[in-house]
Amino acid sequence: MSAYIIFNYKILDRIKIEEIRSLLTPILEKYETEVIVASPVKAVEGDAYPNMVIHKFNSIEDAEHFYYSKEHQEIIAFRQSITEGWATIVPGYVEE
């Protein structure tokens, strides 16, 4: 079953945010990740931060291995210093 990591955030340092892509690219390739959303968002219900990125993984285990990997932990610290927001890991839809 596929899984997704969703990042919803506000950019605090627009100059440094461009560095994230170059830092993430080799790690995303290693974990065979597909970026399916990377764009501004407009909330239609409730509150949301203005930016969203969604990564698709082959499984929850793959998403967790990526998120908690040593190389990603370094990027998390950097991202948190230049953004405000949240992240979550969710499974793909499965009909029962």
Secondary structure as UniProt FT lines:
FT   STRAND          3..11
FT   HELIX           14..30
FT   TURN            31..32
FT   STRAND          34..40
FT   STRAND          51..57
FT   HELIX           60..68
FT   HELIX           70..82
FT   STRAND          83..91
//
